[in-house]
Amino acid sequence: MQPWIIALIVISAVIVLLFLLAALSYRFAFGRRYDKGKLLKYFTAEDFGLDAEKISIPRKKFSLCGILYRKADVLQKDSVVVFVHGMGAGHIAYTTEINYFCNLGYPVIALDSKGCNLSGGKNIKGMYEGVKTAVSAVDYARSRFPEKKVYLVGHSWGGYSVLCASVKRKVEKVVAISAPATPVRTLYEGAAKFISKPVAAVLCPFWWIINLFKFGKDGNASAARCTRKNGTPTLLVHGNKDSIVTPSKAVYYKNYGDNVTKYLAKGKAHNPYNTVEAEKKLAELQYNISNAAKMTESDRIDYFASFDFKAATEEDEEVMKVIAEFLQ
């Protein structure tokens, strides 16, 4: 056999193996549902005295579902907040923040993305799916409240989603909290913790191809580029101690025009709208979720039953005030 044929076979085999590794890691991140944790407490509309109306938007093979929240005894504003959740159990993990906006007089539309909580779908498919959810939520807001201005607010994955959605649908204002810039960079930094940075770097082109196959040209959308392009008043909020969306992959640390306002929350990690103490409690909770299998059944039940979930979701009034004043 000719040497060049052998070399071609070897190169082809390596490419196939790398593509399989990229596909497996992609599936690990996006190829499953994200529902409520059985050991966790999630606050509901009843806990805050909110009116909650179920929403369902049919798609081809499933429905996007969520809730329209309102506070009945508060004077309603001339604007509606579309809240887009981060990676995890859907909008139910953000009811404290949703309640804050409702107390200000905003109706809040909170749709769960595909594969999360109330919505259908076998998995979340990929990062750009959150953008499609945000677009659907804006369309619903425009049809339901044609006389109101629409504000997009999102955290983490939701932050990426609202920024990318802002070039698909015109809204009046956008708030992105702890937003990553691109899907490939997000995958790279997540995978690098398990398979090393050099291997993760080699997989980046394959993840780019997978995104292209799943979502077309939009699958690799840059949230930073969308922020420069949208021309919409945009607030970027980030914690200077965020170890999940680090400076190298965060939208916050890019350069923008006059339409963008930045707020860096000192001493805050990935949930800068929470107090420092709440973030510490949340970090403790996340650590014990990861290690729950190592606990005895009785210890596991006792820990999660006694955990102070209210303390872990305590809001930082200063950060929330910055967001509220930007929206007014």
N, C-alpha and C positions, 0 to 999 in steps of 0.2 A: 504493500500500500504506500502511495506517495506521502512524503512527510507533510505536505501542505494539506492533504486530506485528513491526516491524523490530527493536525493542528486545528482544522476546521471543526472536526468532530468534538475535540476537547473544548474549544471555545463555545460551541453550540450547547454542549452539556452544562458548562458553567453558567451560561445565560439562562438556561431552563431552570437550573437549581436556584439561581438568584431570584428568578421570577416567582418560583414556588415559595421561597422564603418570604418574599415581599407580599404575596397573596395571603400566606398564612398569618403574617403579622398584621396585615390589614383586616383580616377576618377576626383576629383576636380583639382588635380595637372596636370594630364596627359591626361584626357579624352576629350580634346577639341583641336581645331585648334588654332594656333598662327599666325595671319596674321597682316599686317601693320595697325597701329592705324589710324583711319580716321582723327583725329585731329593733327597728327604729320607729320613733314616733314622728308623725308628720302633722303639723298644725293645719286645721281646716277652716273654712269660712265660719263655722259655728264658734270656733275659739275666739274669733275677732268680731263677731256680730255682723258679718257681711252677708249681703244678698248674693246668691250664687245661682247663675242660670247656665245650664249645660249647653255646649255648642258642639255641633257636628258638621264637618265639611267633607262630603264624599269625594274620594279619589277613585281611580280606576279599580284598584283591588283592595282598598281599605278606606277607612275614614279617619281624618284628623279630628281629634276630639279635645275639648278643653272646657273652660268655664269663663263666663263673663261675670266679673265681680263688681259690686257697687256697695257703697255705704248709703243707706236710705236717708239717714237724718243729717246728711252733709250737703251743703249747696253744691250742685254739680257744675263743673267747669265746662268751658267751651271746647275742651280737648279730651281725647281718649288716649290712654297708654296701651300700647301693644307690648306685652312683656314676653321675652323669648328666653327660655331656660338654658342652662348649661348641661354638660354631660351628666347623666344620672337619671333619677326617677321622675323627671319631668318637672312641671311648674309647681308641683306640690311641695317641692323643697324650698320654695321661695314665697310662701304665703305671708311671712312677716314683712317682706318688702312690698308685696302686693297690697297688704293692708295699709302700709304707709301711704301709698299713692291713693288708695281709696279714701283714706282719712283727709287727704288734701282736696278731694272732690272729683278725682278722675275715675271714670269707669275704666276697668282694666280687663283687657282681653288676653287670656293666657291659654294658648294652644300647646298641647304636647306634640312634639315632633314624632315622626314615624318610629315605631318600635319603642315608644316611651309611655309609661303610665296608662292614660286613658285611651291613647290612640292605637289603631291597629298596626299590623306589620310585624314580620318575623324578626326584623332587626332594624338598626338605625341607618344602615346602608353606607353612610359616609358623611363627612363634615358638611358638604354642600346641601345635604338634605335639610339641615337646619335653616338654610337660606330660603329654600322652597316653602318651609313652614312659615317663616316670617312674612314672605310675600303673600301667602294665603291669608294670614292673619290681618295684614293691611287691607287686602281686598274685602275681607269680611267687615273690618272697621269702617271702610268707606261706604259700603252698602248699608250697614246697620246705623251708622251715624253720619249721614252725608253732610250735615251742617257743622260737624266738629273737625277741628284740626287733629292730626294723627301724630303721636310721638312714639318712636321705637326705642325700647330699652332692653338691653340684653346683658347677660353675664357669661364670661368665658366662651364656650362654644356659641352661646347666644349672642355674645358681643361680636364675634366674627360674623354671625348670621345677620345681625341687624345692619352692620356696615356694608356687607355685600348686597343685602336687600335694598339698601338705600339708593342704589343705582338702577334697580329694577322697578321700584315704585317710589314716586315722589312723596315724601313726608315732610312735616314742618321742622322736626328736630329729632336728633339721634343721640342716645347715651349708650356707650359701650364700656363695660366694666371688665377689666382683666382679659381683654380680647387678644387671641393669637392672630398672627398675620396671614399664614398660609397653611393649607392642609399638609403639604409635604414636610414643612419645617416642624409642624406639630408632631407628625409621625416620627420624624427623625429623632427629636429630643426624647420622645417617649420610648422608642425602641433602643436608643443608645444606652439606656440604663440596664438593659438586659443582654444586648448582643454586641456592645462596644460601639464607639463612635465611627471607627473606620468601616465596619460592616454596615452600619446604619447609613452611612454616606453613600456606599455603593448601591444601596437599595432605593435611594431617592428617585432616580429616573424611572424605576419600575412602579413606584407608588404614583408618580405623575401619570404614567400610562394607565394605571388602574382607574384613577380619578377621571381621566379623559374618557375611558370606556364607559364608566358608570354614569357620568353627568355631562359628557360633551365638553365643549370649550370652557364652560363655566366651572367645571370640576376642580380646577386649580386656581380659582379666583383669589387674588390678593386683597385682603381686607384693607390694607394700607393704601393700595392703589385706588380702591373704591372710595375711600375716605377723601382722597385728593380730588377725585372725579365728581363726587356727588353734589358739591356746592351747597350742601345742607348744613345748617348750624349743628355742630357735632361736639359732644363732650366725651373725652377719653379719660377714664378713671383707672388708676393702676396702683398697686401696692409696691413699695420699694423693696419689700422682702418676699415678693412672690417667687416661689421656687418651682411652680408649675408652669406658668407662662413667664419665662425668663426674658431678660432684655433682648437676647438674640432672636427671639421669635415673637415678641410682643408688638402689637400695633402702636402702642403708646410712644415708643422710643424712635419712631420715624419722624421725618420732617413734613410739615403740612402748611397750608395756606391760612388765610384769615378766618376761614369758616370753622376752624378747629380750636377748641379750648381744652387745655390739659389740666388734670388735677392729680398730683402724686400724693398718695396717702402714706405718710411717714410711719414706719413701724408695722405696716400692714402686709399681710401675705396675699393669698389668692381671693379672699373674701373681704375686700377693703371696706365694704359697707357695714361690716360687723366691728365691734370693739376689739381691742387687742386681746382682752380676756376671753371673749367669745371665740376668737380664732384659736386661742390655745386650747379651749375646751373642744372645739371642732377637730383640731389636730389629734387630740387624745382619743376622741371618738373614732376617727378614721384609722388610727393605729390599732385600736381594739377590734374594729371590724375586720381588718386584715389578719388579725391573729385570733379571731373568734374560734377557729377550728382547733386551736391549741388549748383552749379553755375546757374545763369540765362543764358538763351541761348545766349544773347548778350555778357555777360561777358565771357562766355566760348569761343565764336568765337573770341572775341577781344584778349583774353589772348594767345591763341594758335597761332593766326595769327601774333602777335607781338613778340612772344618768339624768342630769338636768338639761333637757333639750331646750328649755327656755333660755338658760344661760348661754348655750352654744349658738343661739340665734339673736343675741342681743345686738341691736343696731347702734352704730356710731352716729349720733345726732349731727355731728359736724359734717361727715361725709354725705349723709342723706340730705342735709340742708343745702349743700353745694349742688346736688343733683336737682333738688326741688326748685332752687332759685334759677338754675339754668333753664328749666322747663317753663317757668312762669313768663 
